Amino acid sequence: MTETVRTRVARKVIDVAGIVQGVGFRPFVYRLANECGLTGLIANTPAGVSIEVQGETEAVERFLGRLPKEVPPRTKITVLAPREAELQPETEFRIAPSRMDAAARALISPDVSVCEDCLRELMNPRDRRFRYPFINCTNCGPRFTITRDIPYDRARTSMAKFKMCAACRAEYENPASRRFHAQPNACWDCGPQMGLLAADGALMDAAEPIREAARLLQQGSVVAVKGLGGFHLACDAQNEKAVGILRERKRRVEKPFAIMVRRVEDAVRFCVMDELSKKVMNSFERPIVLLPRRQEARIAGGVAPGNRYLGVFFAVHAAASSFISEREI
């Protein structure tokens, strides 16, 4: 009888490398293991993640078959290496603390543009994250720019000093939530806040900092926009004087700046676009795309001196339709 049970139960360790940290991979594996009726664990490692699964042999094989086919969309697996392991006395599958037992070589996901689910919350007056500028979940938000070290955990990101409130912690610990183990998870009550600082660093009295920053940009000011992971230096791309000030302060003689636009319609006003360009610009990375400049485009000459192309990228809910950014091409 004992021998029969042993042949029906298996345990495997699966080492996975690639972009598997910061993309919702651990929550995905947690849910998949439970669907398959397996015990074990998953942990971030300096190389990627390590998974251990135990259960009936057919269930383990089913798990291994589904794993690479159903991963979250931002995942990129480069190595998936299962091996046999000894059975362990356990009753559940869990997300274990990250391991720090080797040289770091894991890949970190690029920052991901805000997803549709977060956008709906952002614009919903009844949602507790209404208009919260640092909204994110396991499917979107900052990754690479907030990472200070790997494995990727909140304690090794720029979010380390922000302690999650009870509501955010409940989401973080809920396997049914899309914020399950979302490391930058935050809200108005516990996360970074908005403010507008003057050139000397003094906090300005602005009830709506974003609206006031937009007004200053329209008046020709240069604004440093700080996110969770870094800065954008922005000014009005149609204001020659403002562009000149930014170029002087950046000490950039000719290197082009990129134009941030809110909609496809804005980009078409300045550049010639085809369907491929629109598709690439709308991809989750929101990349800068080089596009042929329209001769009639009302863009300051200092944006891209002597260049027939403009670098253009989309921003979500930008305060105005054409500011240039520190993201140079």
Secondary structure, DSSP 8 states (H G I E B T S, - for coil): -HHHHHHHEEEEEEEEEEE-BSSSHHHHHHHHHHHTT-EEEEEEETTEEEEEEEEEHHHHHHHHHHGGGS--TT-EEEEEEEEE------S-EEE------S-----B---B---HHHHHHHT-TTSTTTT-TT--BTTBB--GGGB-SSS--GGGBTTTT----HHHHHHHT-TTSTTTT-TT---TTTS-----B-TTS-B---SSHHHHHHHHHHTT--EEEE-SS-EEEEEETT-HHHHHHHHHHHT-SS---EEEESSHHHHHHHB---HHHHHHHTSTT---EEEEB-TT----TTSSTT-SEEEEEE-TT-SSS-EEES---
